[in-house]
Amino acid sequence: MRLTQALLSSALTALAIAATTDTLNATTTSGGGSDATSGSAEPYKLQTPPLDTDWTSKVGRNPWPEHPRPQLRREKWLNLNGIWTYRAASGGDDVNHPPSGSTLDREVLIPSCIESGLSGLQELGVTHFWLATTFQVPRDWGNQTVLINFEAVDYEATVFINGQKAGFHRGGYFRFTIDATKYLKPGGNNTLLVFVFDPTDEPGYVIPIGKQTRSPSHIFYRSCSGIWQTVWLESTPQNRITQLDVAADHQGNVNVLVHSYSSPPSQVHIAVIDKNGQTIGESDGTSDTPFNFTVSSPDLWSPSNPNLYNITVTMGRDKVSSYTGFRTISTGMVDGIKRPLLNGEFIFMFGTLDQGYWPDGLHLPPSVEAMTYDLKVLKNLGMNMVRKHVKVEPDLFYHACDTLGLLVIQDMPSLTADSSRLPNPEQQAEFERQLQIMIQEHKSYTSIVTWTIFNEGWGQLRNPPYPEGSLVDVVRKIDPTRLVNANSGWYDHGFGDYSDNHHYANPQCGTPFYSLASPPYDKSRIGLQGEFGGIGHNVSIEHLWNVQQAIDTINQTYEINENLEAYNYRGRVLLREFREQVEMYACSGGVWTQTSDVEGEVNGLLTYDRRVIRPDIAQWQVDIKSLFDAAQARSGPVNATM
């Protein structure tokens, strides 16, 4: 069945994201980056990518205007996205010789991967480079502290403000903030320079990269370098809230930790507000110390009822807005089988392996609308989960999952999959540091229910003491409220909450049979089909990533069906077999490969350009519902163990 986005739109309308938190409608002054550079730079021009989407031409010069942090929002902020300038550098020593001007050689769209068509550059193989813009601080911000926030720069960023080195950050998936106040020119133009170093998987470097590579090879894709998420200014008091951790469970218990910039600790006030604007719970506490309070009979969050509550937190002169959902994820024995529990009941999880790649933007979707389109397709098919595969998305992705009602299994971006390049102690320590950052930054998102540490052994040390043993403890110490998948697929040594099987095309979920490299089902843990399906269907060139290397690898797809009739027949066969395993064995969930095609992979529910959806929607809705019906028939009294 071939459907375009237009034909599907009516079915998806009911799934539009509700404005429960009005996070995406924050007041801002825009244009900080869009008109910041001028002069002799080569003008920005959208490059023709190997494949585009319906959103490519709509991005324009003002990308991602939304407030980027829905769980820590202030009223006064300035988006610096837009047109910056770019210059390639000759090597790492160039960081010691920053350009003297504010305009570099070529205009570039920020945020973007410089390897993408949307960037206006589409440069490959550049390891060191400069990015520049200018900005003015709004006059009505007065004498407040001014922060520059970078949501993600891949991989290392050295930041200069008005010629002075102001900060450094390492890690391509995580945010960082620089206090710019002392570097600024009052009432004038300020120059912002960023020196980027990104080796990806070059020899000698073993860093968290997920599926990025300088040498694409079927399931490993074109890399992303540079400022690929939003850059923005923020006005705050000197003593400010730096992070807000909120965990709200299904019994109405709320645990709060308000992180502050200054010491000694300050008094804080938190209020929980329903969709009618009524305060349903509030409490006072002290910054940098956890405290608890209770909300009576909250409306619980679940995939079928993704109810969220707004939050306001006040600390002195600082006030932030956030949100949360009340839910508990745990484990328990149901009829003698270890199961995942949501709000005290067995929750069967079924969704896709979600790579999060786009032909026009690579790591970054062209817009929030494009990003949420994928999620709405999954929800419309009847899925309740998405496995975010060895990649971290912008915070607005997790906000969309919170509001749509999609459980998230969040993977840590892996080290290189090359087993001859396992990490040395320094590289292993850096992997652990970034794993901790991923959890710290995302542990308040309601939809995230599981952290995955390793995938198929990529970057995983093979010999005892097995690294995942201590890493599971590290994860649980940071976040005891969620489940941990120590090893998705291979090299499982019994740690974590899941016994996770990968097998293509047919599943082996919680069954008394298995195939290497996946281990036998472990009855002491949750049976999960971490990957299966992967059936493919080739399409005409207008829907393919038009790079010969990728086209040459299409036949490496796990299974190729000649037409959509065969594709949908095979989908029905595999989902029927999966349903039978739910009925007969200890299967608690599964991850279908995959949301969309990526480069040479043609096994997505959607083509890479998102213009064709392969499943017969009515058929797949029936078959997916049968999975949940089978799981419901296996429900019963719970003996909770976590």
N, C-alpha and C positions, 0 to 999 in steps of 0.2 A: 504493500500500500504506500503510495507516494503522496505526502502531504507537504505543502508549503507552510511557512509561518502564518500567512494570511488565513489559510483554511483552518489552521489550528487555533487561531486567536480567540474565537468565540468560546471554545472549550476551556481556554485558559483564563478568560476574563474573571471568573469567579475566584481565581486563585491570586488575584492581585494583592500585593502586600498592604496590610492594614496600617493605618497611621497611628499605631498604638503609642508610639513614643515621640512622634513628630521629629525624630532624629534627622531625617533627610531634609527637613525644611528650616534648618537653623539660619538665623539672620547672619549675613556675612557681607563684607566688602570684597568684590571680586576684581580680577584684572591685575593682581599684583605681578603676575608673570607675563600676562598676555601682551602688554605693551612696554615691557621693561627694557628691552634691548633694541637698539637701532644702530645705524651706521653702515659699516661695510660688510656685515655678515651676509653670506649667501641666503636669500629668502627661503623661508620654510615652504616645502612642497611635499604633499602626501606622496610617498613612493608607492609604486604598484607592487603589492606583495604577491607571492606565488599563488595566493587564493585570498579573496576578500569575503566579507559578510555584508548583510543588509545594513549593518551599523557603521561600516567603515567610513563612508562618505558623510555621515552625520556627526562625526566627532568634532570637526571644526578646529578652532583655536582655543577653546575653553573646555578642556576635558575634565571630567570628574569634579564638577563644581560642588558636590555634596560635602557636608561636614564629615570628615573621615573617621571620627571616633564616637560612635553612638552611645558608648557607655562612660564617656567622660567629656561632657560638652559644656562650654561656657558661651556666653552671649557674644563676646567680642573676639572675633577671629578674622583672618584675612587669608584667602586662598592664593597661593603663589603659583598655581598651575598655569600653564600656557606656553608662550613662546620664550624659550631661553636661547643661549648660543652654546656651540660645541667646538672643541678643538682636540684632535688626537695629540697625545703626548708621546715622547720618544722612549720613555722608561720611567722607572720608579723614582729616580732622582729629580724628576721634574717637579715633584711636590715641594721641593725646596726653592723653586723658582717660579712662583705663581705669576700669571700674566698681570701686567700693570693696568690694563684697561678693563672696562666692563663689558666689552663686546668681543666675542671670539669669531671663529671663521664661518660657521654655518648655523643657521637657525634650526632648533630642534624642539619638538613638542614634549613637554614635561607634564605628567609622568609618562614614561614609555621606556621600553627596552631599545637601546640604540640599534639592535639587530632587526627591529620590526619595521614594517612599512609605515605604520602610524607615526613613528618617530620623525619621519622626514629624512632619515639618514640611511637606514637599512645597511649599516656597516657590520661586517663580520670579522671576527678575529682580532678585535682591538682590545688590548689588555689595560692600557692606561689612557685616561683622557680627562679633559676639563669640561665642566658645565658652568654656565654663568647666567645671572640675571641681576636686575636692580629692583628695588622696591622702596616705597615710602611708608612710614608708620602713620596710621590715621591720627589726625590731630586730637580727636576726642578721646584717645587712650590716655592722655595726660602723662603722669609720671609713674605709671604702672610698670611692672616687669614685662619685658617682651621676650617671648620664647619663639624659636624657630623649630618646628616639628617636621621630621622626616619620617614618613610611614614605612618606607623600605628603600634601601639602596643596595644594589648587588655589585660588588661584595664588600669592599672597604671604601669608606668615604672620609676624606679629610676636608674640613669645612673652614673657609676663610670668609670673614666679614670685614669689609672695608680694608682689605690687605692684611688683616691680622688673623693668625691661626686661632680658631675658636673651638674646634672640637674634632674628634676622631671616633669612628664607629666601625666595627667589624661584624658581619653577619648579614646575608642578603635578604632575609625574610622578616626582619624585626625593626621596630621603630626606635628612634632616638630623638632626644630633645637637647637643644643648646640654648642657654640663657644668653641672648644677644644684647642685652641692655647696655652693657659697658662698651660695646663696639659700635654703637649706632651714632649716626649724625642727626642731631635734633632738627626736625623739620626739613631734612634734605634727602637726596637720593642715597641709598645704601647699596653697595655692591656685594653680591653673594656669589662666591666661587666654591665649587666642589670638585675635588680631585678624586677620581674613581680608579680603583684597581680591582680588576676581576679576572682571575686566572681560570675560573671554571675547573675543568679537569685536565689542565695542562700538566705535563710531567713535573713531579716534585710537589704537587699540591693535592691534598686530600681534605676537602672541606664539604660542608653540607650543600649539596647542589640538586638533590632530587633527580629528575630525569634530564637535566641540562647536560649538554656536551658540545664541545667544539667540533666533534666529528659525528654527526647524526647517524644512527644505525637502527632503523625500524622502531623499537620501543624507547629509544633515547632521542631527544629532540633538540632543535636549535636553541641555543642558550640565550639568556637575558642578562644584559649588563646595564648598570646605571640607575638613575632615579626612576623606579618603576611604580611607585605609589606616591600619593599626594604629598606636597610640601606646603606648609602653612604657618602663618604667624598667629600668636595668641597673646592676649593681654591678661595678666594675672597680678594679684597682690604678691609681694615678696614671699610671704609665707603662704604656700599654696598646696592644694591637694595634688599629688603626683600620680596616684593610682587609687582605684576603688575596687576592693575585692568584696563581692557579695555572693553568698551561697544561701538560697532559700529552699527549704525542703517541703515535702508534701504535707507535713503536719503544721506548717506555718512558722517554723523556726527559721530565724534569719541570723546568719553570722556575718559580721561586717568588720573589715579592716580598712581604715582610711589612712593611706600613706601620705606623709607630709614632707615638705622640703626642709623645714627648719626644726630645730629643737630649742627649748624643751617642748614636749607634747602640748597640743592645744585641744580645747573642747570642740566637739563636733555634734551636729544634730542631723539625723536622717529621718526622712518621711517617705512612706510608701503610699502611692496615690493610684486610685483605680481609674478606669476609662471615663468615668463621670466627673473626674476632678476631685473626688472625695478622698481625704486622708484616712487610710484604713489601718495604719500602724506607724508609730514613730518612736524614736529613742534618742537618748544622749549618750555620748561616750567620749573617749579620748583618742586622739590620733595616734597611729603607730602601735596600738594595742587592740587586739580583737575584742569585740563585745557582741552580745546576743540580745535579741528581743523576739517577740512572738506576734504574728498577725493571726487573728481569729478567722478560721474557716475560709482560707483563700481559694479562689477559683484556680484549680491546678492546671499546669501546662502539660500538654501531651501532643503528639502529632495530630490527633483528631480535634484537639482543643488548645491551640497555641496561644493561650491567654498570657498577656504580659502586663506588668505594672510599672508605671513611671516611678522614678526615685529622684528626690532632691537631697543634696548633702551640703551643709553649710559649715564652714570652719573660719571663724573670724570674718574677714571681708571677702573670703572666697566662697563662691557658690557654684556647684556643678549639677548637671542633670544626667541621669542614667536610667536604667530600667532593669528588671529581672523577671524571671518566671519561677513559680513555686513547683518544684518537682524533685524527686529523689531517684537516683539510679543506684542499684545495688545488685546483689546476687542472692539466690536462694534455691533450695531444693523443692522441686515440684514433681510429685509422683516419682521420686527417686532420681530425678535428673537435675543436674546443675543448670540453672537458667538465669538470664539477665532479668532484672525486675525494674519496672518503671512505676513509681508511686505504689510500690508493694505488690505489684502484679506482674506476671510473666509478660514481657514485651518481645514479640517476634520482630526482628529487624530485617528489612529487605530494601536494597537500593543499589546504586551503581558505584563502580570505581570511577571517580571523578578526577581527571587529570588537571583540568583547569587551564588548558592551553587554547590559544586562539590564533587563527592564521594571520590576522592583521596586527594584533598586539602581543602575540606570544604569551608571556606570563600574565599580562594585564588585559582583561576584557575591554572592548572599546567603550563600554559604558555600564552603569548599574543596570540599565534596562536589558542589555545583552546578557549580563551575568545572571540576572534573575530569570531570564527566559529559560535557560537550561533547567533551573530548579523547578520551575512551573511545569515543564514537560514531565519531569520525574513524578511530581506530585499528582499530575493529571492521570498518569498511568496507574496510580495507586500505591506508589512506593512511599516509604516513611523514613528513609535513611539515605545518606550519602557518605561514602568513604572518600575523604579528601586525601588524595594519594601523593605522598612524599612531596608536598607543597603546602605553603601557607598562603591564604588569600587575604585581601584587604578586609578590614573589620566589617565592612558593609555586607560581605558574603555571609558572615555568621549572624549578623542582624537579620538578613533575609531568611536564613534557615530558622531563626527564632520565630519570626513572624509568620512564615508559611507553615511551620510544623514539620521540619525535617531533622531527624536525629543526625548527628555528625560523629563519625569515627575519624579522628584527626591524626594523621601520620606525621611523624617527624621527618623533615627532608633528609634523605639518605646521603651518605658518602658515596663515592664512586662504586659502581657495581663490579668493577674489575677486581677479582679476588686476589690478584697478584699485588694489589696496592692497598692492603689493609692498613689501618691507622697505626702510627707509632704512639707512644704515650702522650706526647704533646697534642697530637691531632685528636686522639680519643678524648682528652680533657676538654678540648675546644668543642667537640661534638656534644659532650655532656653539658657544657656551659650553655650552648645554644638550645639544647633540649629544655633546660630549666627556664630559659627566657620564653620559649614558645608556650609553656604551660602557664607561667606567671602572667603573660600578656592576654591569655585567652580563657582563663579559668572561670570567668564570670559569665561567659556566654551559655545560656540555658540549653541550647541545642546540642552542645558537645557532651557526649556521654562516654567516650573512650579515647584514650591516648595510645597510639601505636608507636613503639620504639624502633623496631627493625622490620624491614620488608625483604623477604627472600634472601636474607643473609648479606645484603648489600652493605659493605663497610663494617660487618660484624666480625669481631675477633672469634676465631674458631675453637680455641683451646681454653680449658679451665685455668683460673676461675672465669666463668662465662660472664661477659660484661653486663648482659641483661639482668643478671641476678641483682647486682647492686643498683642498676639503673631503675628497676622496678621500685626499689626502696626509695630512691631519690624522687621519683614521680609521686609516689604515695605520700611522702612527707610534704611535698609542695601542695598536693591536691588529693586529700583522702576521700573526696566526694564522688570520684569517678572510677571507672574500670580501666584496667591497663592490659593492652595486648603487647606482650613482650616481643613476640616473633610472629609476624604474619607470613604464613606459608612454610618456611624452611628453617632448619637449624634451631629447632625448638628443644629446650632442655627443661621444660616443666615450670617455667616462671610465668607470672601474670595470671590473668583471669580467663584466658581463652585457649582452647585447643583448636588452632586455626589451620584449615586445609586449603591448599591451592590446587586445582585440577581443571584441565580444559579437555573437552568442552563440558563434559558431564560432571556433576557434583559428587562429593564424597563427604557429606556433612554429618558429623556425629555418627558415622556408620562403622560396622565391623569390618570394613575393607578400606584400603588406602593404597596410594601409589607414591613411591619416592619422587621428589625429595621431601614431601610432606610426611610427618610421622603418623603413627596410629592415633586414633581418637583417645584422649585422656579423660576418663569419666569424672575425674576430680575437678574438671574445668568446663567452661561453656563450649559446646560444639558450634563452631562458626565456619561457614564456607567463605573464606576471606577473598577468594577470586574463583570465578567459573564463567561459563558462557563463552564470550569472546568470539562468537560466530560472526563472520564477515560477509560483505556483499560489495563487490566492486561497482564503481559508478563511473560515469563519463567524466572527461577531463575538466569540465567546468565546475565540478564539485571536488576535485582532487587538488592536493598540495602539489603544484606544478614544479617540482624539483626532481630531476631524473633519479638522483640517489634514492629518494623516497619512493618513487614509482617502481623502481627496481626491487623494492622490498615488500611490495604489496602481498606477494604470494607467501610471505612468512607469517601472515595472519593465521591464527590458529585453525580457522576453517573458513573457506570461501564458498558462498552459495551463488549460483549462477543468476538467480533472480529473486525478487522479493517474495514470491510464493514459496520458494524453497526456504528462504530465510525465516519466514513466519512459521512454516512447518517445523523447522528445527527449533525455533524458539519455543513452540508449544511442547515438543518432545522433551526438551531439557527442563522446562518449568514443571512438566508433569512428573518427571523423575525426581526433581527437587521436592515437589509436594509429597511424593511418596516417602521420601526420606524424613520429612517433617512428621508424617503420620506414623512411621514405623520405628524411627530411631531417635537420636538425641540432638537433632538439628534445631538451633535457636536463631538462625539468621543466615543471610547470604549476600554476597556482593557480586553483582553482574558486571562483567566487563563489556562495554563501558559507556559513559554518557555520550561521548562523541568520538568520531574519528580524530586521529592526530597524525599529521604528516603521512607516513607510509602505512599507518594502521587504518584499516577500513572496517573495523568491527564496532563502531559506535551505534547507539540508538539513533543518533543524528550524524549527518555528514559533518565534516570539519567546518564547512561554511554555515552550518545550521539551517540550510535551506531545504533539506530533505529529512523526513523522519521515516525510518525503516519499519518499525512495528506497525502491524494492523492494530490500531488503538483499541478498538472494541474487544478484539481477541485477547490482547495482552492485559487489559483491565480485568477480564474474567479470570484469566490464568493467575494473575498476581493476587486477586482477591481470594482465590482458592488456597493460596499459601497461608494467608492470614486466617482463613476459616479452619484449615488443618491445625494450625498452631493453637487457635482458640479451643479446639476440641481436646488439646493436650493440657489445657490449663487446669488448675485445681488449687487446693490449699498449699500455702507456702510456708516453708521453714526457713526464714531469712538467715543468712550467714554473714552479711556485711551491713 
